[in-house]
């Protein structure tokens, strides 16, 4: 009876969650309903999957609208009809310029079409087309011509809200969507308050005088039958690579043995046994094509010279290692096979393939061309509480100051006025509602059937068709994604090798994949042990830098462990500290439970990896591998809100009790297991990270300047560009501002001089940069400002940027004088391309006054245009510093209260166990060395950070595990000089 039901995936319109819709229907005695979200199929598969729980037959359709103007409703008769409907909807979602017509402009015989009853509209209805009569249309119908054609009329009772609160929420969402005050929201942009679900009998009573409509509606719904097999037995992903399952397996086996001697010079029996064991299970579980598709993608990547890193649980596989999907040897690392794959596992292992951010789009293009049924995965961008407060504050017309106070949490709910209370109330209510569809960071589906068999697709600006459901729905129905991700770390490595090859042409090419050599390299060991890894992948953050120092890591296995120990699950549970203690002090290892020590000897009985959790659950808690696989799913971030942990928790406790294990130890171990939810790394994943860390560490150890240039050009990593420039300077580089004759778009290095690129100049347009480089390439370097103006069409605004950054310093002319000249010689209104003439017209040279500029003025121009000064920031202090204490002196001052000055690099905000705010700070001293600080809640509240700058830090020196920190008691940002460009004070030129 319900042919037009909306969930909150009718974005910024509906207010009912998909499962809630089924629950409401069940309560109202409804046995069949049509889910018809507005221009969306996002909820369709979820409703299909959940419908059995509520004993409801779901029918799938779409409410086609232009904005809120309903054109017609399509309802699929069958799976084929659903597919055709998805194809039809997708053409409008792919091209936003297309309006949805009043009638479908294509034949859709396997769908029913329902038109809303509109006064004055006349249709010649086809056999599959009907007119929908809403309760409010019944009075008009009595006097309408359509009353004579009741066989073409159906009940059209729209359901968009559960109740009055749902309708009020709908109005707020419509106001947000229209960017208007609630009081000014047009009625035409709203649904009707009565668009709620009635009990089945009550709805029938409304149409008592029109029994034909009830019969027609029920008959229509009976003719609809859609079925999806969500079981693992029905293949949803591309089932075969070669179109023949046997050939697939033969190819996988051949490729595995072909790669054997590339990976192992002398493979032993252990390796052969592992290969055969994996091949057997991969075949049995039906994952052969999954491996072959990944292999094909990466074969293409290697043919193009792209760098990549394969990680995820698939890194536990020797087959993945032999196929060069990963660079992690699971035999060397003794990776736990059952974490990678076991007979209880229903989904294939994860292969997260990282590419350089420059290469990923081409890889995606290749996948879409090579594999027939391909789409990107969507992600639901949801309403967040603070953002909702801001949006609803505007809708209610609150002043900005009040909105700021509410978003900052500075209020007591009981003391707020009525409107502010409503803002908070409804912000809480819509938190988690889908707001709009985005693109998953890297998920790609390659399905056996056309993607439109499952969903409509939309077309984001990148130009790749994208599903209307997310990864959780995809996995629930058995579609498993390929993760094609982008990271700047690989871009840095690739570019660094290219710069090195260019700067050192006589040197043999670097084999960046020679990880075995890197593991033994003494320079790399030194960088690791002393945490001198700024710019290096995954090991440069302040937290990682301190952890490496505490662990004194200088080997591969230690780095693999550190990569996982740093994760929130390990660190917050207290296991990080236990691991450090047992790593540094062997006598502490005896404190581990004997069973845990036996299960995890490598990590001294401390759970560090996902595999450890599975091992402990299996060997200590007596869970089967099937039950342990539930834990694996529970540890996955995307499922952290689910109850996988709870399903096996009681079994774990029962098994331990029956085995005579003490309750307190069992409870503590379960607490540790639970802390891994959503945060744990598989060991193979950490090992893959460590491989990339070693590659970047090698480049940093032997070619620090080239590597830092590549880091700067790839927009860094954890830190901002300023601090990679600083790091280059610490390694002997001389940093130059952009130069008209020496700079490129990106930074370049000549000998030990690094010229920053034009792209780092804020507001310098890309077309200006292209013109400069093109003219310089064809006609050589510029001889003067006149020569530049003659050859490069440029506006006064753009040349001003170049002059202010001192890009014409080769002329030896003062930049203030150059600015005068430029203003006199450049036409402000028109930019003309250079016209080649037979005779060159000499420009008039005007006499300009002497206008000296200073080093300090240059620094402020650099801050304005680059975002940071190229001089030492301590030189800009209003009162020259007399503080001689440096970071290197702190080791000798343990327990003493000191005053030291530091330039702020970065801060980290966290909360204590009682939810109070505290901070960690990272500063540079005048020599460029790091100062690490801790700001406990009272200090954090009294002395907050006040942005970039040099601070006086007063606090006690604390040393733990060789890590020096200052426990801050007072923090004050020091004043800098007045901007000399706008000052009347005379400053000496320097």
ChimeraX attribute file (.defattr): number of C-alpha atoms within 10 A of each C-alpha:
attribute: neighborCount
match mode: 1-to-1
recipient: residues
	/A:1	24
	/A:2	26
	/A:3	30
	/A:4	27
	/A:5	28
	/A:6	29
	/A:7	27
	/A:8	24
	/A:9	28
	/A:10	25
	/A:11	21
	/A:12	21
	/A:13	28
	/A:14	27
	/A:15	30
	/A:16	24
	/A:17	18
	/A:18	20
	/A:19	18
	/A:20	14
	/A:21	24
	/A:22	27
	/A:23	17
	/A:24	18
	/A:25	22
	/A:26	19
	/A:27	13
	/A:28	15
	/A:29	13
	/A:30	21
	/A:31	16
	/A:32	21
	/A:33	20
	/A:34	22
	/A:35	28
	/A:36	29
	/A:37	28
	/A:38	26
	/A:39	24
	/A:40	27
	/A:41	28
	/A:42	26
	/A:43	24
	/A:44	26
	/A:45	20
	/A:46	18
	/A:47	21
	/A:48	20
	/A:49	18
	/A:50	15
	/A:51	19
	/A:52	12
	/A:53	11
	/A:54	15
	/A:55	15
	/A:56	20
	/A:57	20
	/A:58	24
	/A:59	27
	/A:60	30
	/A:61	30
	/A:62	28
	/A:63	24
	/A:64	25
	/A:65	18
	/A:66	14
	/A:67	11
	/A:68	14
	/A:69	11
	/A:70	15
	/A:71	17
	/A:72	24
	/A:73	28
	/A:74	26
	/A:75	27
	/A:76	29
	/A:77	23
	/A:78	18
	/A:79	19
	/A:80	15
	/A:81	24
	/A:82	27
	/A:83	21
	/A:84	21
	/A:85	25
	/A:86	24
	/A:87	19
	/A:88	18
	/A:89	24
	/A:90	23
	/A:91	16
	/A:92	18
	/A:93	19
	/A:94	19
	/A:95	12
	/A:96	11
	/A:97	8
	/A:98	11
	/A:99	11
	/A:100	21
	/A:101	12
	/A:102	13
	/A:103	14
	/A:104	15
	/A:105	9
	/A:106	7
	/A:107	9
	/A:108	16
	/A:109	15
	/A:110	20
	/A:111	24
	/A:112	22
	/A:113	23
	/A:114	27
	/A:115	23
	/A:116	18
	/A:117	20
	/A:118	11
	/A:119	10
	/A:120	8
	/A:121	8
	/A:122	10
	/A:123	11
	/A:124	7
	/A:125	13
	/A:126	11
	/A:127	10
	/A:128	15
	/A:129	20
	/A:130	27
	/A:131	24
	/A:132	25
	/A:133	22
	/A:134	16
	/A:135	15
	/A:136	10
	/A:137	15
	/A:138	16
	/A:139	9
	/A:140	13
	/A:141	16
	/A:142	11
	/A:143	10
	/A:144	13
	/A:145	10
	/A:146	16
	/A:147	15
	/A:148	12
	/A:149	10
	/A:150	15
	/A:151	14
	/A:152	21
	/A:153	25
	/A:154	28
	/A:155	27
	/A:156	23
	/A:157	22
	/A:158	20
	/A:159	26
	/A:160	28
	/A:161	29
	/A:162	21
	/A:163	16
	/A:164	13
	/A:165	13
	/A:166	19
	/A:167	23
	/A:168	15
	/A:169	21
	/A:170	25
	/A:171	23
	/A:172	26
	/A:173	24
	/A:174	24
	/A:175	26
	/A:176	19
	/A:177	15
	/A:178	16
	/A:179	13
	/A:180	17
	/A:181	17
	/A:182	19
	/A:183	10
	/A:184	10
	/A:185	18
	/A:186	12
	/A:187	9
	/A:188	9
	/A:189	16
	/A:190	17
	/A:191	19
	/A:192	16
	/A:193	16
	/A:194	18
	/A:195	20
	/A:196	18
	/A:197	22
	/A:198	20
	/A:199	14
	/A:200	17
	/A:201	11
	/A:202	12
	/A:203	17
	/A:204	17
	/A:205	11
	/A:206	11
	/A:207	17
	/A:208	12
	/A:209	10
	/A:210	17
	/A:211	13
	/A:212	17
	/A:213	24
	/A:214	18
	/A:215	16
	/A:216	19
	/A:217	21
	/A:218	17
	/A:219	13
	/A:220	18
	/A:221	23
	/A:222	13
	/A:223	13
	/A:224	21
	/A:225	15
	/A:226	17
	/A:227	11
	/A:228	13
	/A:229	12
	/A:230	17
	/A:231	12
	/A:232	15
	/A:233	11
	/A:234	11
	/A:235	17
	/A:236	23
	/A:237	19
	/A:238	21
	/A:239	21
	/A:240	21
	/A:241	19
	/A:242	13
	/A:243	11
	/A:244	10
	/A:245	16
	/A:246	13
	/A:247	13
	/A:248	20
	/A:249	23
	/A:250	12
	/A:251	15
	/A:252	22
	/A:253	16
	/A:254	12
	/A:255	17
	/A:256	20
	/A:257	15
	/A:258	13
	/A:259	15
	/A:260	21
	/A:261	12
	/A:262	11
	/A:263	15
	/A:264	12
	/A:265	8
	/A:266	9
	/A:267	11
	/A:268	9
	/A:269	9
	/A:270	9
	/A:271	16
	/A:272	13
	/A:273	11
	/A:274	17
	/A:275	19
	/A:276	13
	/A:277	12
	/A:278	18
	/A:279	19
	/A:280	12
	/A:281	15
	/A:282	22
	/A:283	16
	/A:284	11
	/A:285	18
	/A:286	19
	/A:287	20
	/A:288	25
	/A:289	22
	/A:290	22
	/A:291	21
	/A:292	22
	/A:293	19
	/A:294	20
	/A:295	18
	/A:296	16
	/A:297	18
	/A:298	23
	/A:299	16
	/A:300	14
	/A:301	19
	/A:302	13
	/A:303	8
	/A:304	12
	/A:305	11
	/A:306	19
	/A:307	18
	/A:308	27
	/A:309	24
	/A:310	29
	/A:311	27
	/A:312	24
	/A:313	26
	/A:314	27
	/A:315	30
	/A:316	31
	/A:317	27
	/A:318	27
	/A:319	28
	/A:320	24
	/A:321	21
	/A:322	23
	/A:323	25
	/A:324	22
	/A:325	28
	/A:326	30
	/A:327	24
	/A:328	30
	/A:329	22
	/A:330	23
	/A:331	15
	/A:332	7
	/A:333	15
	/A:334	11
	/A:335	22
	/A:336	21
	/A:337	19
	/A:338	18
	/A:339	26
	/A:340	21
	/A:341	22
	/A:342	18
	/A:343	13
	/A:344	15
	/A:345	19
	/A:346	16
	/A:347	16
	/A:348	20
	/A:349	21
	/A:350	18
	/A:351	24
	/A:352	23
	/A:353	22
	/A:354	22
	/A:355	24
	/A:356	23
	/A:357	16
	/A:358	14
	/A:359	20
	/A:360	21
	/A:361	17
	/A:362	12
	/A:363	18
	/A:364	20
	/A:365	12
	/A:366	14
	/A:367	22
	/A:368	19
	/A:369	11
	/A:370	13
	/A:371	16
	/A:372	15
	/A:373	18
	/A:374	24
	/A:375	25
	/A:376	28
	/A:377	25
	/A:378	27
	/A:379	21
	/A:380	20
	/A:381	14
	/A:382	17
	/A:383	20
	/A:384	16
	/A:385	18
	/A:386	19
	/A:387	14
	/A:388	22
	/A:389	26
	/A:390	20
	/A:391	22
	/A:392	26
	/A:393	25
	/A:394	20
	/A:395	23
	/A:396	18
	/A:397	15
	/A:398	17
	/A:399	10
	/A:400	12
	/A:401	8
	/A:402	15
	/A:403	21
	/A:404	16
	/A:405	11
	/A:406	22
	/A:407	17
	/A:408	11
	/A:409	11
	/A:410	10
	/A:411	13
	/A:412	9
	/A:413	14
	/A:414	8
	/A:415	9
	/A:416	13
	/A:417	9
	/A:418	10
	/A:419	14
	/A:420	20
	/A:421	16
	/A:422	16
	/A:423	24
	/A:424	21
	/A:425	13
	/A:426	18
	/A:427	23
	/A:428	16
	/A:429	17
	/A:430	21
	/A:431	17
	/A:432	14
	/A:433	20
	/A:434	20
	/A:435	21
	/A:436	15
	/A:437	21
	/A:438	18
	/A:439	20
	/A:440	18
	/A:441	14
	/A:442	19
	/A:443	21
	/A:444	23
	/A:445	26
	/A:446	25
	/A:447	22
	/A:448	18
	/A:449	16
	/A:450	16
	/A:451	23
	/A:452	21
	/A:453	19
	/A:454	25
	/A:455	25
	/A:456	28
	/A:457	29
	/A:458	25
	/A:459	19
	/A:460	17
	/A:461	7
	/A:462	8
	/A:463	10
	/A:464	19
	/A:465	22
	/A:466	29
	/A:467	31
	/A:468	25
	/A:469	24
	/A:470	20
	/A:471	21
	/A:472	15
	/A:473	16
	/A:474	20
	/A:475	13
	/A:476	16
	/A:477	20
	/A:478	20
	/A:479	23
	/A:480	24
	/A:481	24
	/A:482	20
	/A:483	23
	/A:484	23
	/A:485	21
	/A:486	20
	/A:487	19
	/A:488	20
	/A:489	27
	/A:490	26
	/A:491	23
	/A:492	30
	/A:493	26
	/A:494	20
	/A:495	19
	/A:496	25
	/A:497	20
	/A:498	16
	/A:499	19
	/A:500	18
	/A:501	15
	/A:502	11
	/A:503	14
	/A:504	11
	/A:505	10
	/A:506	8
	/A:507	10
	/A:508	8
	/A:509	12
	/A:510	12
	/A:511	10
	/A:512	18
	/A:513	14
	/A:514	12
	/A:515	19
	/A:516	11
	/A:517	11
	/A:518	20
	/A:519	18
	/A:520	13
	/A:521	16
	/A:522	12
	/A:523	16
	/A:524	25
	/A:525	22
	/A:526	16
	/A:527	19
	/A:528	24
	/A:529	19
	/A:530	17
	/A:531	23
	/A:532	19
	/A:533	24
	/A:534	23
	/A:535	28
	/A:536	27
	/A:537	26
	/A:538	19
	/A:539	28
	/A:540	20
	/A:541	20
	/A:542	21
	/A:543	14
	/A:544	18
	/A:545	20
	/A:546	21
	/A:547	22
	/A:548	27
	/A:549	19
	/A:550	21
	/A:551	21
	/A:552	22
	/A:553	23
	/A:554	23
	/A:555	17
	/A:556	22
	/A:557	16
	/A:558	17
	/A:559	24
	/A:560	23
	/A:561	21
	/A:562	23
	/A:563	26
	/A:564	26
	/A:565	26
	/A:566	19
	/A:567	17
	/A:568	16
	/A:569	26
	/A:570	26
	/A:571	18
	/A:572	14
	/A:573	16
	/A:574	12
	/A:575	18
	/A:576	23
	/A:577	15
	/A:578	20
	/A:579	25
	/A:580	19
	/A:581	18
	/A:582	21
	/A:583	20
	/A:584	14
	/A:585	10
	/A:586	10
	/A:587	10
	/A:588	15
	/A:589	21
	/A:590	12
	/A:591	12
	/A:592	15
	/A:593	15
	/A:594	13
	/A:595	13
	/A:596	20
	/A:597	18
	/A:598	12
	/A:599	19
	/A:600	18
	/A:601	13
	/A:602	13
	/A:603	20
	/A:604	24
	/A:605	24
	/A:606	25
	/A:607	30
	/A:608	29
	/A:609	27
	/A:610	26
	/A:611	26
	/A:612	23
	/A:613	27
	/A:614	26
	/A:615	23
	/A:616	22
	/A:617	24
	/A:618	17
	/A:619	14
	/A:620	20
	/A:621	24
	/A:622	20
	/A:623	22
	/A:624	13
	/A:625	19
	/A:626	14
	/A:627	21
	/A:628	28
	/A:629	23
	/A:630	19
	/A:631	27
	/A:632	24
	/A:633	19
	/A:634	23
	/A:635	26
	/A:636	17
	/A:637	13
	/A:638	13
	/A:639	15
	/A:640	16
	/A:641	12
	/A:642	12
	/A:643	14
	/A:644	20
	/A:645	22
	/A:646	14
	/A:647	14
	/A:648	17
	/A:649	18
	/A:650	11
	/A:651	15
	/A:652	22
	/A:653	18
	/A:654	14
	/A:655	16
	/A:656	20
	/A:657	14
	/A:658	9
	/A:659	12
	/A:660	9
	/A:661	14
	/A:662	10
	/A:663	12
	/A:664	9
	/A:665	12
	/A:666	18
	/A:667	14
	/A:668	11
	/A:669	20
	/A:670	19
	/A:671	12
	/A:672	20
	/A:673	24
	/A:674	19
	/A:675	20
	/A:676	29
	/A:677	24
	/A:678	19
	/A:679	18
	/A:680	29
	/A:681	26
	/A:682	27
	/A:683	29
	/A:684	32
	/A:685	27
	/A:686	25
	/A:687	30
	/A:688	22
	/A:689	23
	/A:690	25
	/A:691	25
	/A:692	23
	/A:693	23
	/A:694	28
	/A:695	23
	/A:696	27
	/A:697	28
	/A:698	25
	/A:699	23
	/A:700	25
	/A:701	19
	/A:702	12
	/A:703	16
	/A:704	22
	/A:705	29
	/A:706	28
	/A:707	28
	/A:708	30
	/A:709	26
	/A:710	27
	/A:711	27
	/A:712	26
	/A:713	23
	/A:714	22
	/A:715	18
	/A:716	24
	/A:717	21
	/A:718	18
	/A:719	16
	/A:720	14
	/A:721	20
	/A:722	16
	/A:723	19
	/A:724	21
	/A:725	23
	/A:726	17
	/A:727	19
	/A:728	23
	/A:729	18
	/A:730	15
	/A:731	14
	/A:732	12
	/A:733	20
	/A:734	17
	/A:735	18
	/A:736	18
	/A:737	22
	/A:738	28
	/A:739	20
	/A:740	24
	/A:741	17
	/A:742	17
	/A:743	21
	/A:744	19
	/A:745	18
	/A:746	17
	/A:747	23
	/A:748	21
	/A:749	22
	/A:750	11
	/A:751	11
	/A:752	15
	/A:753	16
	/A:754	25
	/A:755	21
	/A:756	26
	/A:757	22
	/A:758	27
	/A:759	19
	/A:760	20
	/A:761	20
	/A:762	12
	/A:763	12
	/A:764	18
	/A:765	12
	/A:766	12
	/A:767	9
	/A:768	17
	/A:769	17
	/A:770	14
	/A:771	16
	/A:772	23
	/A:773	20
	/A:774	13
	/A:775	17
	/A:776	17
	/A:777	10
	/A:778	8
	/A:779	10
	/A:780	11
	/A:781	16
	/A:782	19
	/A:783	12
	/A:784	15
	/A:785	18
	/A:786	16
	/A:787	12
	/A:788	19
	/A:789	18
	/A:790	19
	/A:791	19
	/A:792	19
	/A:793	18
	/A:794	23
	/A:795	19
	/A:796	18
	/A:797	12
	/A:798	14
	/A:799	22
	/A:800	19
	/A:801	19
	/A:802	20
	/A:803	22
	/A:804	20
	/A:805	24
	/A:806	23
	/A:807	21
	/A:808	23
	/A:809	18
	/A:810	14
	/A:811	13
	/A:812	8
	/A:813	14
	/A:814	17
	/A:815	24
	/A:816	18
	/A:817	17
	/A:818	22
	/A:819	19
	/A:820	16
	/A:821	17
	/A:822	19
	/A:823	15
	/A:824	15
	/A:825	17
	/A:826	17
	/A:827	13
	/A:828	12
	/A:829	8
	/A:830	11
	/A:831	13
	/A:832	11
	/A:833	12
	/A:834	12
	/A:835	8
	/A:836	8
	/A:837	7
	/A:838	6
	/A:839	6
	/A:840	8
	/A:841	8
	/A:842	8
	/A:843	11
	/A:844	9
	/A:845	10
	/A:846	10
	/A:847	9
	/A:848	13
	/A:849	9
	/A:850	9
	/A:851	11
	/A:852	14
	/A:853	18
	/A:854	15
	/A:855	13
	/A:856	21
	/A:857	17
	/A:858	20
	/A:859	23
	/A:860	22
	/A:861	21
	/A:862	20
	/A:863	14
	/A:864	16
	/A:865	19
	/A:866	23
	/A:867	16
	/A:868	18
	/A:869	19
	/A:870	18
	/A:871	14
	/A:872	13
	/A:873	16
	/A:874	20
	/A:875	15
	/A:876	20
	/A:877	15
	/A:878	12
	/A:879	12
	/A:880	11
	/A:881	12
	/A:882	7
	/A:883	11
	/A:884	10
	/A:885	14
	/A:886	19
	/A:887	21
	/A:888	13
	/A:889	9
	/A:890	21
	/A:891	15
	/A:892	10
	/A:893	14
	/A:894	16
	/A:895	15
	/A:896	13
	/A:897	16
	/A:898	18
	/A:899	18
	/A:900	20
	/A:901	27
	/A:902	27
	/A:903	23
	/A:904	21
	/A:905	19
	/A:906	18
	/A:907	16
	/A:908	12
	/A:909	11
	/A:910	13
	/A:911	12
	/A:912	11
	/A:913	7
	/A:914	6
	/A:915	9
	/A:916	13
	/A:917	17
	/A:918	19
	/A:919	20
	/A:920	21
	/A:921	20
	/A:922	20
	/A:923	23
	/A:924	21
	/A:925	20
	/A:926	22
	/A:927	12
	/A:928	18
	/A:929	14
	/A:930	21
	/A:931	24
	/A:932	22
	/A:933	22
	/A:934	22
	/A:935	23
	/A:936	18
	/A:937	17
	/A:938	12
	/A:939	18
	/A:940	21
	/A:941	14
	/A:942	11
	/A:943	16
	/A:944	15
	/A:945	17
	/A:946	11
	/A:947	10
	/A:948	12
	/A:949	19
	/A:950	24
	/A:951	21
	/A:952	16
	/A:953	22
	/A:954	18
	/A:955	22
	/A:956	21
	/A:957	20
	/A:958	20
	/A:959	16
	/A:960	9
	/A:961	14
	/A:962	13
	/A:963	15
	/A:964	22
	/A:965	25
	/A:966	27
	/A:967	22
	/A:968	24
	/A:969	19
	/A:970	16
	/A:971	21
	/A:972	15
	/A:973	20
	/A:974	18
	/A:975	13
	/A:976	16
	/A:977	14
	/A:978	14
	/A:979	15
	/A:980	17
	/A:981	14
	/A:982	8
	/A:983	10
	/A:984	9
	/A:985	10
	/A:986	7
	/A:987	14
	/A:988	10
	/A:989	10
	/A:990	8
